[in-house]
């Protein structure tokens, strides 16, 4: 987690320091979007394959997929909102407690900041000076960032997470559903499996690129676990049909 802003001096020499861009501000919506799209592709394709492997009619497979899209999108959006709001409630409660401590005992809280900066490598005199100046400027902001690890770019945003997760689920789930609708019933299983695996690999690569991480690793990780999930679900559908 980046708790401190990074700065660079503009090209050409002296001047006002400019903030260096980072990707940490994308973490909240990127995580929710990737999770939603991945779950949309994977859960819907697995559902389609499981129902198709159970010898269901083409219409029944499409109905199951459409129901899975709607139910999954609502589940993802509501679940993401509730979970991220719980995180936000915790952050707010921590900040309220910290404000109360600062108001009740400013010297102790100032010493706490100083100790944190000493532990990070500043000498005691400089750490005390930094703690005092930051506290005079924005005491709760300094404690939130350096003691609690809460920064503005990383704050919990429930509505943003819910919209990103639910919306990306719909987009992801629509892909295997459209492939199923366009495929002849006789080859729907291999076509859905192959195209969904391709969609998952592309998603893993795009997410890794946007996040600035290893694209190849992202592709392999998502594709491997996606193939496992679809294969197991298809086998389960076939087994139930055989037993029934």
N, C-alpha and C positions, 0 to 999 in steps of 0.2 A: 504494500500500500504506500502510495506517495503521500506523505504528510506535509512535506515542505515543497513550496513552489520552486521550480528550477528557473534560473535566469541565464541569459546570455547577452553579451554586449553586441549591439547592431554592427553590421559590417561597416568599416570605414573609420573605426576608432572609438573615441570617447563619445559619451552621450548617455541618454536615459536607458537603463537596463530594460530589455524587453523580456516578457515571459515566454519561455520556451514551450511549445505545444507538446502535450502528452495525451495518451489514449485512456488514462484512468477515468476521465469523465464519462467515457462510454460504457463503463463496466455494468452499470445498472440496467440500461435498456438493452445492451448487447447480450448480456446473460439471459434476460427474459425472452428476447427475440429468438436466440439460438435454441433455447430450451423449448419454446413453443413450436418453432418450425420443425425441429428434430422430432419432437413428440408427435406432431401432426403427421409427418411423413411415416414415422415408424409405427405408431399405434394404429393408424388407419390402414396402412399396407398390411400389417400383421393381421388385423381384423379381417380384411378382405381375403387374405390368403387362407386364414383359418376357416372361414365360412365356405370359401370355394373348395377347399380340400375336403370338406364334409359333404361334397356332392350337392350343394345347394344350387338352385337355379340362378341364372345370371341376374334376374330381377331381384332375387333375395339377397344376393351379394351386394348389389348396388344400394338396396334399402339399408342393409346393415352398415355399409360404408357411410351413407349420408347421415344416419343416426349417430354413428361414431363421430363424425365431423362436428355436428351441433353439440352433442354432449361433451365432447373433449374440449371444444373451444370454451364453453361455459365453465367447465371444471378448471381449466387452466387459468382463465381470467380471474375467477373468484378465489381460487386457491392462492394465486400469486398475490392478489390484493390483500387477502387476510394475512398471509405469512409476512409480506413486506411491511404491512401496517403494524404487525406485532413488533417487528424490528424498529420501526419508527417510534412506537410507544416506548420501547425500552430506551432508545436514544433520548427521547424527551425527558423521561424520568431521571436518567443519569444527569442530564444537563440541569434539571431542576434541583437535584441534590447538590450538584457542584455549585450552583449559584448560592444555595443556602449556606454551604460551607464557607464560600468566599465572603459572604456578608457577615457570618458569625465570627470568623477567625482569619482575617486577611494575612497576618504574618505567617501563620502555619501554611496557608496555601501558597504564599510566595516562596517559602522555604521548600515546599514540595516541588514547585517548578524548578527552582535552582538545583535541587538534587537530581531531577530528571536530566537537566542539561549537563551537569557534571558527569553523570553516568554515560552520557553520549559523547564525552570527550572534551568538553570545555573546562578550562581551569576555574576554580571556585569564584575568583573575583569577576571574571567575565560572565560566568553563569549567573551570578547575582545581578549583574548589570542588565543582562538580557532579560532575566525574569522580571525585573522591576519595570523596564521599558515596555515589554509586551503586556504586562498587567495594567499599566497606566493607559495603554492604547486600547486593549480589549481583553480583559481578564478572562471572561468566560470562553472567548474564542481561543485563547492560548491553552487553557486547561482542556477544552474539548479536543483540540488538535493534538496536543502533545502528551496529555495524560490519558484521555479516553480513546484516542484514535478516531475521532469523528471529524471529518472535514466536509466542506460544502460539496465538493465534487463527488463524494462517496456517500452522501446522505441517502437514506431510504426514501424512495418516491413510489408509494403504493399504486397510484392511478397510472403513472407512466408504465410501471411494471405490468399491471393488469392488461392495459391496452396493447402493449408490445407482445406479451405472451399470448393473449387470446387471438389477436389479429394474425400473428405469425403462425399460430396453430391452424387457422382456417386456410391460409395460403399453402402451408405444408400438406395438410390433409387433402386439399383439392387436387393435388398433383396425382397421387395414385388413384383417386376416385375417377378423375377424367381418363386416365389410362385404362382403367377397368371398363368404363363406359364405351371406349373406342375399340376395345380388344374383342375378338371373337371368343366365345365361351371356351372353346377347345384349347386355347393357348393362354388364357388369362393368367394362370398361375406363374409360368416362367416370365411372361412379359411384365407383370406387376413386380415380381421379385427383382428382375434385372433393372428396370427403370427406377424403382424405389432405391435400390442400392446406388445407382448413379446420382439420384437426387441427394441422397445422404452424403455421398462423397463430395459433391459440389458444395453442399451446405457446410461441411466440415472445412473445406478449403477456403470458402469465403469468410467464415467466422474467424479462422486463424489469420487470414490476411488483414481483416479489419482490426483485429486485436493485436496485430504486430507479432504474432508467434509463428512457429514452424508450420507451413502450409502442408507439407507432406505428412507430418505427424498428425495433424488435424484430420486429414483425409483418411488415413489408415485407421485411426482410432474410431471414427464415426462409422466407417464402412464395416469394420470387423464386428462391432457390437450390433449394428443394424442387421447384418446378415445372420448373426446368431439368433437374434430376437425373431426375425421373420421365419427362419427355418424351424425353430422350436414351436412357434404358434401354428404353422402349417402342419407340422407333425401331430400336434395336439388335436387339430381339427380332423385330420385323417383318422386318428386313433378313436376319437369319439364316434365318428361315422361307422367305423368297423365294429366297435362294441355294440352300438345301437342296432 
